[in-house]
Amino acid sequence: MKPGEAGVITALYLHGSMRHRLLDLGWIPGTRIQKLYTARRGDPSAYAVRGAVIALRACDAKLILVQPETR
């Protein structure tokens, strides 16, 4: 995703504590997500999910499948 783009989470391919942490924060399939910005060096990126802003490293973000929002 590029900054400003939004979509819907369709699957989480993370395991262990990171998966549980994101599920607890509301990162569940069917939830709308928007990429807000990326750090200057490219990692981490900030995402808006359910009224919160969460930063994720690229290695974790690539394990989350997101269906792009259609306009």
mmCIF file as Biopython writes it, N, C-alpha, C and O atoms, coordinates in Angstrom:
data_model
#
loop_
_atom_site.group_PDB
_atom_site.id
_atom_site.type_symbol
_atom_site.label_atom_id
_atom_site.label_alt_id
_atom_site.label_comp_id
_atom_site.label_asym_id
_atom_site.label_entity_id
_atom_site.label_seq_id
_atom_site.pdbx_PDB_ins_code
_atom_site.Cartn_x
_atom_site.Cartn_y
_atom_site.Cartn_z
_atom_site.occupancy
_atom_site.B_iso_or_equiv
_atom_site.auth_seq_id
_atom_site.auth_asym_id
_atom_site.pdbx_PDB_model_num
ATOM 1   N N  . MET A ? 1  ? 0.841   -1.183  0.000  1.0 0.0 1  A 1 
ATOM 2   C CA . MET A ? 1  ? 0.000   0.000   0.000  1.0 0.0 1  A 1 
ATOM 3   C C  . MET A ? 1  ? 0.881   1.240   0.000  1.0 0.0 1  A 1 
ATOM 4   O O  . MET A ? 1  ? 1.974   1.254   0.567  1.0 0.0 1  A 1 
ATOM 5   N N  . LYS A ? 2  ? 0.386   2.255   -0.637 1.0 0.0 2  A 1 
ATOM 6   C CA . LYS A ? 2  ? 1.057   3.554   -0.619 1.0 0.0 2  A 1 
ATOM 7   C C  . LYS A ? 2  ? 0.352   4.445   0.399  1.0 0.0 2  A 1 
ATOM 8   O O  . LYS A ? 2  ? -0.824  4.231   0.695  1.0 0.0 2  A 1 
ATOM 9   N N  . PRO A ? 3  ? 1.059   5.446   0.941  1.0 0.0 3  A 1 
ATOM 10  C CA . PRO A ? 3  ? 0.404   6.350   1.889  1.0 0.0 3  A 1 
ATOM 11  C C  . PRO A ? 3  ? -0.872  6.946   1.294  1.0 0.0 3  A 1 
ATOM 12  O O  . PRO A ? 3  ? -0.889  7.403   0.151  1.0 0.0 3  A 1 
ATOM 13  N N  . GLY A ? 4  ? -1.935  6.930   2.093  1.0 0.0 4  A 1 
ATOM 14  C CA . GLY A ? 4  ? -3.232  7.430   1.666  1.0 0.0 4  A 1 
ATOM 15  C C  . GLY A ? 4  ? -4.159  6.352   1.144  1.0 0.0 4  A 1 
ATOM 16  O O  . GLY A ? 4  ? -5.373  6.556   1.103  1.0 0.0 4  A 1 
ATOM 17  N N  . GLU A ? 5  ? -3.621  5.212   0.746  1.0 0.0 5  A 1 
ATOM 18  C CA . GLU A ? 5  ? -4.456  4.128   0.243  1.0 0.0 5  A 1 
ATOM 19  C C  . GLU A ? 5  ? -5.137  3.399   1.397  1.0 0.0 5  A 1 
ATOM 20  O O  . GLU A ? 5  ? -4.625  3.351   2.515  1.0 0.0 5  A 1 
ATOM 21  N N  . ALA A ? 6  ? -6.298  2.836   1.097  1.0 0.0 6  A 1 
ATOM 22  C CA . ALA A ? 6  ? -7.061  2.104   2.112  1.0 0.0 6  A 1 
ATOM 23  C C  . ALA A ? 6  ? -7.523  0.777   1.537  1.0 0.0 6  A 1 
ATOM 24  O O  . ALA A ? 6  ? -7.565  0.584   0.322  1.0 0.0 6  A 1 
ATOM 25  N N  . GLY A ? 7  ? -7.867  -0.125  2.434  1.0 0.0 7  A 1 
ATOM 26  C CA . GLY A ? 7  ? -8.366  -1.428  2.032  1.0 0.0 7  A 1 
ATOM 27  C C  . GLY A ? 7  ? -8.978  -2.141  3.217  1.0 0.0 7  A 1 
ATOM 28  O O  . GLY A ? 7  ? -9.128  -1.575  4.299  1.0 0.0 7  A 1 
ATOM 29  N N  . VAL A ? 8  ? -9.331  -3.403  2.989  1.0 0.0 8  A 1 
ATOM 30  C CA . VAL A ? 8  ? -9.951  -4.220  4.023  1.0 0.0 8  A 1 
ATOM 31  C C  . VAL A ? 8  ? -9.061  -5.428  4.282  1.0 0.0 8  A 1 
ATOM 32  O O  . VAL A ? 8  ? -8.645  -6.115  3.349  1.0 0.0 8  A 1 
ATOM 33  N N  . ILE A ? 9  ? -8.774  -5.681  5.548  1.0 0.0 9  A 1 
ATOM 34  C CA . ILE A ? 9  ? -7.955  -6.829  5.921  1.0 0.0 9  A 1 
ATOM 35  C C  . ILE A ? 9  ? -8.717  -8.104  5.564  1.0 0.0 9  A 1 
ATOM 36  O O  . ILE A ? 9  ? -9.876  -8.266  5.943  1.0 0.0 9  A 1 
ATOM 37  N N  . THR A ? 10 ? -8.056  -9.011  4.829  1.0 0.0 10 A 1 
ATOM 38  C CA . THR A ? 10 ? -8.702  -10.273 4.478  1.0 0.0 10 A 1 
ATOM 39  C C  . THR A ? 10 ? -8.058  -11.459 5.187  1.0 0.0 10 A 1 
ATOM 40  O O  . THR A ? 10 ? -8.714  -12.481 5.389  1.0 0.0 10 A 1 
ATOM 41  N N  . ALA A ? 11 ? -6.773  -11.344 5.574  1.0 0.0 11 A 1 
ATOM 42  C CA . ALA A ? 11 ? -6.116  -12.453 6.270  1.0 0.0 11 A 1 
ATOM 43  C C  . ALA A ? 11 ? -4.871  -11.970 6.990  1.0 0.0 11 A 1 
ATOM 44  O O  . ALA A ? 11 ? -4.212  -11.027 6.553  1.0 0.0 11 A 1 
ATOM 45  N N  . LEU A ? 12 ? -4.555  -12.629 8.105  1.0 0.0 12 A 1 
ATOM 46  C CA . LEU A ? 12 ? -3.318  -12.389 8.845  1.0 0.0 12 A 1 
ATOM 47  C C  . LEU A ? 12 ? -2.485  -13.664 8.792  1.0 0.0 12 A 1 
ATOM 48  O O  . LEU A ? 12 ? -2.928  -14.712 9.262  1.0 0.0 12 A 1 
ATOM 49  N N  . TYR A ? 13 ? -1.303  -13.589 8.235  1.0 0.0 13 A 1 
ATOM 50  C CA . TYR A ? 13 ? -0.426  -14.752 8.151  1.0 0.0 13 A 1 
ATOM 51  C C  . TYR A ? 13 ? 0.682   -14.692 9.194  1.0 0.0 13 A 1 
ATOM 52  O O  . TYR A ? 13 ? 1.708   -15.359 9.057  1.0 0.0 13 A 1 
ATOM 53  N N  . LEU A ? 14 ? 0.477   -13.900 10.227 1.0 0.0 14 A 1 
ATOM 54  C CA . LEU A ? 14 ? 1.408   -13.796 11.344 1.0 0.0 14 A 1 
ATOM 55  C C  . LEU A ? 14 ? 1.117   -14.910 12.343 1.0 0.0 14 A 1 
ATOM 56  O O  . LEU A ? 14 ? 0.018   -15.465 12.364 1.0 0.0 14 A 1 
ATOM 57  N N  . HIS A ? 15 ? 2.102   -15.230 13.162 1.0 0.0 15 A 1 
ATOM 58  C CA . HIS A ? 15 ? 1.929   -16.268 14.174 1.0 0.0 15 A 1 
ATOM 59  C C  . HIS A ? 15 ? 2.419   -15.760 15.526 1.0 0.0 15 A 1 
ATOM 60  O O  . HIS A ? 15 ? 3.135   -14.762 15.605 1.0 0.0 15 A 1 
ATOM 61  N N  . GLY A ? 16 ? 2.032   -16.446 16.566 1.0 0.0 16 A 1 
ATOM 62  C CA . GLY A ? 16 ? 2.550   -16.147 17.894 1.0 0.0 16 A 1 
ATOM 63  C C  . GLY A ? 16 ? 2.047   -14.853 18.485 1.0 0.0 16 A 1 
ATOM 64  O O  . GLY A ? 16 ? 0.911   -14.438 18.256 1.0 0.0 16 A 1 
ATOM 65  N N  . SER A ? 17 ? 2.928   -14.221 19.259 1.0 0.0 17 A 1 
ATOM 66  C CA . SER A ? 17 ? 2.538   -13.039 20.023 1.0 0.0 17 A 1 
ATOM 67  C C  . SER A ? 17 ? 2.182   -11.843 19.141 1.0 0.0 17 A 1 
ATOM 68  O O  . SER A ? 17 ? 1.317   -11.048 19.506 1.0 0.0 17 A 1 
ATOM 69  N N  . MET A ? 18 ? 2.832   -11.706 17.994 1.0 0.0 18 A 1 
ATOM 70  C CA . MET A ? 18 ? 2.512   -10.576 17.108 1.0 0.0 18 A 1 
ATOM 71  C C  . MET A ? 18 ? 1.096   -10.725 16.560 1.0 0.0 18 A 1 
ATOM 72  O O  . MET A ? 18 ? 0.364   -9.739  16.469 1.0 0.0 18 A 1 
ATOM 73  N N  . ARG A ? 19 ? 0.703   -11.934 16.197 1.0 0.0 19 A 1 
ATOM 74  C CA . ARG A ? 19 ? -0.669  -12.167 15.715 1.0 0.0 19 A 1 
ATOM 75  C C  . ARG A ? 19 ? -1.680  -11.829 16.812 1.0 0.0 19 A 1 
ATOM 76  O O  . ARG A ? 19 ? -2.667  -11.141 16.555 1.0 0.0 19 A 1 
ATOM 77  N N  . HIS A ? 20 ? -1.440  -12.306 18.019 1.0 0.0 20 A 1 
ATOM 78  C CA . HIS A ? 20 ? -2.346  -12.031 19.132 1.0 0.0 20 A 1 
ATOM 79  C C  . HIS A ? 20 ? -2.422  -10.535 19.438 1.0 0.0 20 A 1 
ATOM 80  O O  . HIS A ? 20 ? -3.498  -10.012 19.726 1.0 0.0 20 A 1 
ATOM 81  N N  . ARG A ? 21 ? -1.299  -9.861  19.376 1.0 0.0 21 A 1 
ATOM 82  C CA . ARG A ? 21 ? -1.265  -8.422  19.658 1.0 0.0 21 A 1 
ATOM 83  C C  . ARG A ? 21 ? -2.113  -7.662  18.647 1.0 0.0 21 A 1 
ATOM 84  O O  . ARG A ? 21 ? -2.909  -6.801  19.022 1.0 0.0 21 A 1 
ATOM 85  N N  . LEU A ? 22 ? -1.943  -7.980  17.357 1.0 0.0 22 A 1 
ATOM 86  C CA . LEU A ? 22 ? -2.709  -7.275  16.329 1.0 0.0 22 A 1 
ATOM 87  C C  . LEU A ? 22 ? -4.198  -7.595  16.420 1.0 0.0 22 A 1 
ATOM 88  O O  . LEU A ? 22 ? -5.031  -6.706  16.247 1.0 0.0 22 A 1 
ATOM 89  N N  . LEU A ? 23 ? -4.538  -8.842  16.688 1.0 0.0 23 A 1 
ATOM 90  C CA . LEU A ? 23 ? -5.955  -9.187  16.860 1.0 0.0 23 A 1 
ATOM 91  C C  . LEU A ? 23 ? -6.557  -8.433  18.032 1.0 0.0 23 A 1 
ATOM 92  O O  . LEU A ? 23 ? -7.694  -7.968  17.949 1.0 0.0 23 A 1 
ATOM 93  N N  . ASP A ? 24 ? -5.813  -8.304  19.121 1.0 0.0 24 A 1 
ATOM 94  C CA . ASP A ? 24 ? -6.290  -7.554  20.286 1.0 0.0 24 A 1 
ATOM 95  C C  . ASP A ? 24 ? -6.496  -6.077  19.965 1.0 0.0 24 A 1 
ATOM 96  O O  . ASP A ? 24 ? -7.350  -5.423  20.563 1.0 0.0 24 A 1 
ATOM 97  N N  . LEU A ? 25 ? -5.713  -5.551  19.018 1.0 0.0 25 A 1 
ATOM 98  C CA . LEU A ? 25 ? -5.825  -4.148  18.630 1.0 0.0 25 A 1 
ATOM 99  C C  . LEU A ? 25 ? -6.891  -3.920  17.559 1.0 0.0 25 A 1 
ATOM 100 O O  . LEU A ? 25 ? -7.084  -2.791  17.106 1.0 0.0 25 A 1 
ATOM 101 N N  . GLY A ? 26 ? -7.585  -4.988  17.152 1.0 0.0 26 A 1 
ATOM 102 C CA . GLY A ? 26 ? -8.673  -4.840  16.191 1.0 0.0 26 A 1 
ATOM 103 C C  . GLY A ? 26 ? -8.309  -5.134  14.749 1.0 0.0 26 A 1 
ATOM 104 O O  . GLY A ? 26 ? -9.106  -4.875  13.848 1.0 0.0 26 A 1 
ATOM 105 N N  . TRP A ? 27 ? -7.132  -5.663  14.518 1.0 0.0 27 A 1 
ATOM 106 C CA . TRP A ? 27 ? -6.712  -5.999  13.156 1.0 0.0 27 A 1 
ATOM 107 C C  . TRP A ? 27 ? -7.288  -7.365  12.784 1.0 0.0 27 A 1 
ATOM 108 O O  . TRP A ? 27 ? -6.565  -8.359  12.721 1.0 0.0 27 A 1 
ATOM 109 N N  . ILE A ? 28 ? -8.590  -7.399  12.542 1.0 0.0 28 A 1 
ATOM 110 C CA . ILE A ? 28 ? -9.249  -8.657  12.224 1.0 0.0 28 A 1 
ATOM 111 C C  . ILE A ? 28 ? -9.774  -8.601  10.786 1.0 0.0 28 A 1 
ATOM 112 O O  . ILE A ? 28 ? -10.055 -7.520  10.269 1.0 0.0 28 A 1 
ATOM 113 N N  . PRO A ? 29 ? -9.904  -9.757  10.144 1.0 0.0 29 A 1 
ATOM 114 C CA . PRO A ? 29 ? -10.443 -9.769  8.786  1.0 0.0 29 A 1 
ATOM 115 C C  . PRO A ? 29 ? -11.786 -9.040  8.711  1.0 0.0 29 A 1 
ATOM 116 O O  . PRO A ? 29 ? -12.647 -9.201  9.576  1.0 0.0 29 A 1 
ATOM 117 N N  . GLY A ? 30 ? -11.941 -8.238  7.661  1.0 0.0 30 A 1 
ATOM 118 C CA . GLY A ? 30 ? -13.140 -7.432  7.469  1.0 0.0 30 A 1 
ATOM 119 C C  . GLY A ? 30 ? -12.996 -6.006  7.952  1.0 0.0 30 A 1 
ATOM 120 O O  . GLY A ? 30 ? -13.890 -5.189  7.733  1.0 0.0 30 A 1 
ATOM 121 N N  . THR A ? 31 ? -11.884 -5.685  8.609  1.0 0.0 31 A 1 
ATOM 122 C CA . THR A ? 31 ? -11.653 -4.346  9.152  1.0 0.0 31 A 1 
ATOM 123 C C  . THR A ? 31 ? -10.977 -3.453  8.112  1.0 0.0 31 A 1 
ATOM 124 O O  . THR A ? 31 ? -10.051 -3.879  7.423  1.0 0.0 31 A 1 
ATOM 125 N N  . ARG A ? 32 ? -11.453 -2.205  8.008  1.0 0.0 32 A 1 
ATOM 126 C CA . ARG A ? 32 ? -10.859 -1.228  7.100  1.0 0.0 32 A 1 
ATOM 127 C C  . ARG A ? 32 ? -9.541  -0.735  7.694  1.0 0.0 32 A 1 
ATOM 128 O O  . ARG A ? 32 ? -9.432  -0.516  8.900  1.0 0.0 32 A 1 
ATOM 129 N N  . ILE A ? 33 ? -8.547  -0.566  6.830  1.0 0.0 33 A 1 
ATOM 130 C CA . ILE A ? 33 ? -7.232  -0.094  7.228  1.0 0.0 33 A 1 
ATOM 131 C C  . ILE A ? 33 ? -6.771  0.954   6.222  1.0 0.0 33 A 1 
ATOM 132 O O  . ILE A ? 33 ? -7.076  0.849   5.034  1.0 0.0 33 A 1 
ATOM 133 N N  . GLN A ? 34 ? -6.042  1.958   6.686  1.0 0.0 34 A 1 
ATOM 134 C CA . GLN A ? 34 ? -5.490  2.976   5.793  1.0 0.0 34 A 1 
ATOM 135 C C  . GLN A ? 34 ? -4.030  3.212   6.152  1.0 0.0 34 A 1 
ATOM 136 O O  . GLN A ? 34 ? -3.689  3.385   7.322  1.0 0.0 34 A 1 
ATOM 137 N N  . LYS A ? 35 ? -3.179  3.218   5.145  1.0 0.0 35 A 1 
ATOM 138 C CA . LYS A ? 35 ? -1.766  3.526   5.373  1.0 0.0 35 A 1 
ATOM 139 C C  . LYS A ? 35 ? -1.627  5.040   5.436  1.0 0.0 35 A 1 
ATOM 140 O O  . LYS A ? 35 ? -2.008  5.740   4.498  1.0 0.0 35 A 1 
ATOM 141 N N  . LEU A ? 36 ? -1.089  5.541   6.522  1.0 0.0 36 A 1 
ATOM 142 C CA . LEU A ? 36 ? -0.958  6.978   6.711  1.0 0.0 36 A 1 
ATOM 143 C C  . LEU A ? 36 ? 0.363   7.505   6.170  1.0 0.0 36 A 1 
ATOM 144 O O  . LEU A ? 36 ? 0.381   8.441   5.371  1.0 0.0 36 A 1 
ATOM 145 N N  . TYR A ? 37 ? 1.451   6.915   6.595  1.0 0.0 37 A 1 
ATOM 146 C CA . TYR A ? 37 ? 2.766   7.367   6.133  1.0 0.0 37 A 1 
ATOM 147 C C  . TYR A ? 37 ? 3.827   6.325   6.429  1.0 0.0 37 A 1 
ATOM 148 O O  . TYR A ? 37 ? 3.607   5.387   7.196  1.0 0.0 37 A 1 
ATOM 149 N N  . THR A ? 38 ? 4.983   6.508   5.803  1.0 0.0 38 A 1 
ATOM 150 C CA . THR A ? 38 ? 6.125   5.631   5.997  1.0 0.0 38 A 1 
ATOM 151 C C  . THR A ? 38 ? 7.278   6.463   6.532  1.0 0.0 38 A 1 
ATOM 152 O O  . THR A ? 38 ? 7.460   7.612   6.129  1.0 0.0 38 A 1 
ATOM 153 N N  . ALA A ? 39 ? 8.048   5.891   7.427  1.0 0.0 39 A 1 
ATOM 154 C CA . ALA A ? 39 ? 9.210   6.596   7.979  1.0 0.0 39 A 1 
ATOM 155 C C  . ALA A ? 39 ? 10.171  6.972   6.854  1.0 0.0 39 A 1 
ATOM 156 O O  . ALA A ? 39 ? 10.164  6.360   5.786  1.0 0.0 39 A 1 
ATOM 157 N N  . ARG A ? 40 ? 10.974  7.957   7.100  1.0 0.0 40 A 1 
ATOM 158 C CA . ARG A ? 40 ? 11.897  8.484   6.089  1.0 0.0 40 A 1 
ATOM 159 C C  . ARG A ? 40 ? 12.770  7.403   5.458  1.0 0.0 40 A 1 
ATOM 160 O O  . ARG A ? 40 ? 13.027  7.441   4.255  1.0 0.0 40 A 1 
ATOM 161 N N  . ARG A ? 41 ? 13.218  6.460   6.242  1.0 0.0 41 A 1 
ATOM 162 C CA . ARG A ? 41 ? 14.079  5.392   5.717  1.0 0.0 41 A 1 
ATOM 163 C C  . ARG A ? 41 ? 13.292  4.183   5.220  1.0 0.0 41 A 1 
ATOM 164 O O  . ARG A ? 41 ? 13.883  3.172   4.842  1.0 0.0 41 A 1 
ATOM 165 N N  . GLY A ? 42 ? 11.965  4.281   5.219  1.0 0.0 42 A 1 
ATOM 166 C CA . GLY A ? 42 ? 11.131  3.234   4.665  1.0 0.0 42 A 1 
ATOM 167 C C  . GLY A ? 42 ? 10.573  2.221   5.643  1.0 0.0 42 A 1 
ATOM 168 O O  . GLY A ? 42 ? 9.791   1.355   5.250  1.0 0.0 42 A 1 
ATOM 169 N N  . ASP A ? 43 ? 10.953  2.307   6.902  1.0 0.0 43 A 1 
ATOM 170 C CA . ASP A ? 43 ? 10.460  1.345   7.874  1.0 0.0 43 A 1 
ATOM 171 C C  . ASP A ? 43 ? 10.508  1.958   9.264  1.0 0.0 43 A 1 
ATOM 172 O O  . ASP A ? 43 ? 11.564  2.477   9.626  1.0 0.0 43 A 1 
ATOM 173 N N  . PRO A ? 44 ? 9.476   1.944   10.058 1.0 0.0 44 A 1 
ATOM 174 C CA . PRO A ? 44 ? 8.170   1.322   9.892  1.0 0.0 44 A 1 
ATOM 175 C C  . PRO A ? 44 ? 7.198   2.233   9.149  1.0 0.0 44 A 1 
ATOM 176 O O  . PRO A ? 44 ? 7.546   3.344   8.751  1.0 0.0 44 A 1 
ATOM 177 N N  . SER A ? 45 ? 5.971   1.739   8.971  1.0 0.0 45 A 1 
ATOM 178 C CA . SER A ? 45 ? 4.874   2.506   8.386  1.0 0.0 45 A 1 
ATOM 179 C C  . SER A ? 45 ? 3.755   2.604   9.405  1.0 0.0 45 A 1 
ATOM 180 O O  . SER A ? 45 ? 3.583   1.716   10.240 1.0 0.0 45 A 1 
ATOM 181 N N  . ALA A ? 46 ? 2.989   3.698   9.332  1.0 0.0 46 A 1 
ATOM 182 C CA . ALA A ? 46 ? 1.880   3.919   10.254 1.0 0.0 46 A 1 
ATOM 183 C C  . ALA A ? 46 ? 0.560   3.648   9.537  1.0 0.0 46 A 1 
ATOM 184 O O  . ALA A ? 46 ? 0.372   4.034   8.384  1.0 0.0 46 A 1 
ATOM 185 N N  . TYR A ? 47 ? -0.352  2.972   10.247 1.0 0.0 47 A 1 
ATOM 186 C CA . TYR A ? 47 ? -1.649  2.603   9.705  1.0 0.0 47 A 1 
ATOM 187 C C  . TYR A ? 47 ? -2.747  3.042   10.657 1.0 0.0 47 A 1 
ATOM 188 O O  . TYR A ? 47 ? -2.586  2.984   11.876 1.0 0.0 47 A 1 
ATOM 189 N N  . ALA A ? 48 ? -3.875  3.485   10.089 1.0 0.0 48 A 1 
ATOM 190 C CA . ALA A ? 48 ? -5.059  3.826   10.881 1.0 0.0 48 A 1 
ATOM 191 C C  . ALA A ? 48 ? -6.002  2.634   10.856 1.0 0.0 48 A 1 
ATOM 192 O O  . ALA A ? 48 ? -6.409  2.172   9.790  1.0 0.0 48 A 1 
ATOM 193 N N  . VAL A ? 49 ? -6.344  2.142   12.039 1.0 0.0 49 A 1 
ATOM 194 C CA . VAL A ? 49 ? -7.255  1.002   12.170 1.0 0.0 49 A 1 
ATOM 195 C C  . VAL A ? 49 ? -8.162  1.262   13.361 1.0 0.0 49 A 1 
ATOM 196 O O  . VAL A ? 49 ? -7.689  1.411   14.488 1.0 0.0 49 A 1 
ATOM 197 N N  . ARG A ? 50 ? -9.459  1.317   13.114 1.0 0.0 50 A 1 
ATOM 198 C CA . ARG A ? 50 ? -10.451 1.486   14.186 1.0 0.0 50 A 1 
ATOM 199 C C  . ARG A ? 50 ? -10.156 2.674   15.104 1.0 0.0 50 A 1 
ATOM 200 O O  . ARG A ? 50 ? -10.293 2.565   16.322 1.0 0.0 50 A 1 
ATOM 201 N N  . GLY A ? 51 ? -9.755  3.795   14.530 1.0 0.0 51 A 1 
ATOM 202 C CA . GLY A ? 51 ? -9.512  5.005   15.300 1.0 0.0 51 A 1 
ATOM 203 C C  . GLY A ? 51 ? -8.162  5.092   15.971 1.0 0.0 51 A 1 
ATOM 204 O O  . GLY A ? 51 ? -7.883  6.076   16.657 1.0 0.0 51 A 1 
ATOM 205 N N  . ALA A ? 52 ? -7.317  4.098   15.796 1.0 0.0 52 A 1 
ATOM 206 C CA . ALA A ? 52 ? -5.972  4.114   16.382 1.0 0.0 52 A 1 
ATOM 207 C C  . ALA A ? 52 ? -4.930  4.168   15.268 1.0 0.0 52 A 1 
ATOM 208 O O  . ALA A ? 52 ? -5.191  3.751   14.140 1.0 0.0 52 A 1 
ATOM 209 N N  . VAL A ? 53 ? -3.763  4.679   15.593 1.0 0.0 53 A 1 
ATOM 210 C CA . VAL A ? 53 ? -2.643  4.690   14.655 1.0 0.0 53 A 1 
ATOM 211 C C  . VAL A ? 53 ? -1.602  3.716   15.185 1.0 0.0 53 A 1 
ATOM 212 O O  . VAL A ? 53 ? -1.123  3.851   16.311 1.0 0.0 53 A 1 
ATOM 213 N N  . ILE A ? 54 ? -1.258  2.736   14.364 1.0 0.0 54 A 1 
ATOM 214 C CA . ILE A ? 54 ? -0.335  1.674   14.751 1.0 0.0 54 A 1 
ATOM 215 C C  . ILE A ? 54 ? 0.808   1.640   13.744 1.0 0.0 54 A 1 
ATOM 216 O O  . ILE A ? 54 ? 0.578   1.685   12.536 1.0 0.0 54 A 1 
ATOM 217 N N  . ALA A ? 55 ? 2.038   1.560   14.241 1.0 0.0 55 A 1 
ATOM 218 C CA . ALA A ? 55 ? 3.209   1.432   13.370 1.0 0.0 55 A 1 
ATOM 219 C C  . ALA A ? 55 ? 3.598   -0.036  13.268 1.0 0.0 55 A 1 
ATOM 220 O O  . ALA A ? 55 ? 3.641   -0.756  14.265 1.0 0.0 55 A 1 
ATOM 221 N N  . LEU A ? 56 ? 3.880   -0.464  12.041 1.0 0.0 56 A 1 
ATOM 222 C CA . LEU A ? 56 ? 4.300   -1.839  11.795 1.0 0.0 56 A 1 
ATOM 223 C C  . LEU A ? 56 ? 5.573   -1.851  10.965 1.0 0.0 56 A 1 
ATOM 224 O O  . LEU A ? 56 ? 5.753   -1.035  10.061 1.0 0.0 56 A 1 
ATOM 225 N N  . ARG A ? 57 ? 6.446   -2.784  11.284 1.0 0.0 57 A 1 
ATOM 226 C CA . ARG A ? 57 ? 7.634   -2.997  10.461 1.0 0.0 57 A 1 
ATOM 227 C C  . ARG A ? 57 ? 7.208   -3.657  9.159  1.0 0.0 57 A 1 
ATOM 228 O O  . ARG A ? 57 ? 6.194   -4.353  9.114  1.0 0.0 57 A 1 
ATOM 229 N N  . ALA A ? 58 ? 7.977   -3.442  8.107  1.0 0.0 58 A 1 
ATOM 230 C CA . ALA A ? 58 ? 7.664   -3.999  6.795  1.0 0.0 58 A 1 
ATOM 231 C C  . ALA A ? 58 ? 7.609   -5.525  6.837  1.0 0.0 58 A 1 
ATOM 232 O O  . ALA A ? 58 ? 6.775   -6.128  6.162  1.0 0.0 58 A 1 
ATOM 233 N N  . CYS A ? 59 ? 8.482   -6.155  7.618  1.0 0.0 59 A 1 
ATOM 234 C CA . CYS A ? 59 ? 8.497   -7.619  7.690  1.0 0.0 59 A 1 
ATOM 235 C C  . CYS A ? 59 ? 7.203   -8.167  8.274  1.0 0.0 59 A 1 
ATOM 236 O O  . CYS A ? 59 ? 6.815   -9.288  7.946  1.0 0.0 59 A 1 
ATOM 237 N N  . ASP A ? 60 ? 6.522   -7.406  9.132  1.0 0.0 60 A 1 
ATOM 238 C CA . ASP A ? 60 ? 5.237   -7.831  9.683  1.0 0.0 60 A 1 
ATOM 239 C C  . ASP A ? 60 ? 4.089   -7.441  8.753  1.0 0.0 60 A 1 
ATOM 240 O O  . ASP A ? 60 ? 3.156   -8.219  8.557  1.0 0.0 60 A 1 
ATOM 241 N N  . ALA A ? 61 ? 4.157   -6.246  8.185  1.0 0.0 61 A 1 
ATOM 242 C CA . ALA A ? 61 ? 3.082   -5.758  7.313  1.0 0.0 61 A 1 
ATOM 243 C C  . ALA A ? 61 ? 2.915   -6.637  6.075  1.0 0.0 61 A 1 
ATOM 244 O O  . ALA A ? 61 ? 1.799   -6.798  5.581  1.0 0.0 61 A 1 
ATOM 245 N N  . LYS A ? 62 ? 3.999   -7.202  5.572  1.0 0.0 62 A 1 
ATOM 246 C CA . LYS A ? 62 ? 3.885   -8.015  4.356  1.0 0.0 62 A 1 
ATOM 247 C C  . LYS A ? 62 ? 3.151   -9.336  4.612  1.0 0.0 62 A 1 
ATOM 248 O O  . LYS A ? 62 ? 2.802   -10.040 3.665  1.0 0.0 62 A 1 
ATOM 249 N N  . LEU A ? 63 ? 2.915   -9.675  5.874  1.0 0.0 63 A 1 
ATOM 250 C CA . LEU A ? 63 ? 2.198   -10.892 6.225  1.0 0.0 63 A 1 
ATOM 251 C C  . LEU A ? 63 ? 0.708   -10.645 6.496  1.0 0.0 63 A 1 
ATOM 252 O O  . LEU A ? 63 ? 0.005   -11.513 7.015  1.0 0.0 63 A 1 
ATOM 253 N N  . ILE A ? 64 ? 0.244   -9.447  6.135  1.0 0.0 64 A 1 
ATOM 254 C CA . ILE A ? 64 ? -1.169  -9.093  6.286  1.0 0.0 64 A 1 
ATOM 255 C C  . ILE A ? 64 ? -1.742  -8.854  4.890  1.0 0.0 64 A 1 
ATOM 256 O O  . ILE A ? 64 ? -1.289  -7.970  4.163  1.0 0.0 64 A 1 
ATOM 257 N N  . LEU A ? 65 ? -2.735  -9.648  4.533  1.0 0.0 65 A 1 
ATOM 258 C CA . LEU A ? 65 ? -3.356  -9.538  3.216  1.0 0.0 65 A 1 
ATOM 259 C C  . LEU A ? 65 ? -4.482  -8.515  3.279  1.0 0.0 65 A 1 
ATOM 260 O O  . LEU A ? 65 ? -5.380  -8.606  4.116  1.0 0.0 65 A 1 
ATOM 261 N N  . VAL A ? 66 ? -4.415  -7.528  2.366  1.0 0.0 66 A 1 
ATOM 262 C CA . VAL A ? 66 ? -5.398  -6.444  2.341  1.0 0.0 66 A 1 
ATOM 263 C C  . VAL A ? 66 ? -5.995  -6.350  0.940  1.0 0.0 66 A 1 
ATOM 264 O O  . VAL A ? 66 ? -5.269  -6.292  -0.052 1.0 0.0 66 A 1 
ATOM 265 N N  . GLN A ? 67 ? -7.324  -6.336  0.871  1.0 0.0 67 A 1 
ATOM 266 C CA . GLN A ? 67 ? -8.044  -6.135  -0.389 1.0 0.0 67 A 1 
ATOM 267 C C  . GLN A ? 67 ? -8.167  -4.637  -0.600 1.0 0.0 67 A 1 
ATOM 268 O O  . GLN A ? 67 ? -8.732  -3.951  0.252  1.0 0.0 67 A 1 
ATOM 269 N N  . PRO A ? 68 ? -7.654  -4.099  -1.714 1.0 0.0 68 A 1 
ATOM 270 C CA . PRO A ? 68 ? -7.744  -2.659  -1.957 1.0 0.0 68 A 1 
ATOM 271 C C  . PRO A ? 68 ? -9.204  -2.180  -1.991 1.0 0.0 68 A 1 
ATOM 272 O O  . PRO A ? 68 ? -10.100 -2.891  -2.446 1.0 0.0 68 A 1 
ATOM 273 N N  . GLU A ? 69 ? -9.409  -0.980  -1.506 1.0 0.0 69 A 1 
ATOM 274 C CA . GLU A ? 69 ? -10.747 -0.378  -1.527 1.0 0.0 69 A 1 
ATOM 275 C C  . GLU A ? 69 ? -11.059 0.059   -2.943 1.0 0.0 69 A 1 
ATOM 276 O O  . GLU A ? 69 ? -10.207 0.633   -3.620 1.0 0.0 69 A 1 
ATOM 277 N N  . THR A ? 70 ? -12.261 -0.204  -3.391 1.0 0.0 70 A 1 
ATOM 278 C CA . THR A ? 70 ? -12.670 0.258   -4.720 1.0 0.0 70 A 1 
ATOM 279 C C  . THR A ? 70 ? -13.382 1.586   -4.575 1.0 0.0 70 A 1 
ATOM 280 O O  . THR A ? 70 ? -14.131 1.797   -3.621 1.0 0.0 70 A 1 
ATOM 281 N N  . ARG A ? 71 ? -13.153 2.461   -5.498 1.0 0.0 71 A 1 
ATOM 282 C CA . ARG A ? 71 ? -13.743 3.807   -5.418 1.0 0.0 71 A 1 
ATOM 283 C C  . ARG A ? 71 ? -14.896 3.943   -6.331 1.0 0.0 71 A 1 
ATOM 284 O O  . ARG A ? 71 ? -15.512 5.007   -6.394 1.0 0.0 71 A 1 
#
